[in-house]
């Protein structure tokens, strides 16, 4: 995957373990979020996502669990034809201000394959055992 640096402190994303499904993103500069503040944060790069895939951007689970950091839109999807700067709209749910350092790993992304489907309107759908059973219908 090809990356274009848009910030002098850009560092290539890394896989934090051999089996990691996502790559960690280094923050190009320090920043902070106040209580109940929503902030768009540029990530300092643009990228070429391979055709047939999209990137799924999210907060690293350790940062979300420890500090309540989350994406304002809950998850970010980046299409393979997008060539602009990657950004994250951040907020905290902890009720506490949050600060980060330059080169800290707050976010991560995974590439997922895209199945190009053609929507078709039908009168009925195939029957399954679950049928229209919704929330909690398969257990707690």
Order of alpha helices (4+ residues) and beta strands (2+ residues): beta-beta-beta-beta-beta-beta-alpha-beta-beta-beta-beta-beta
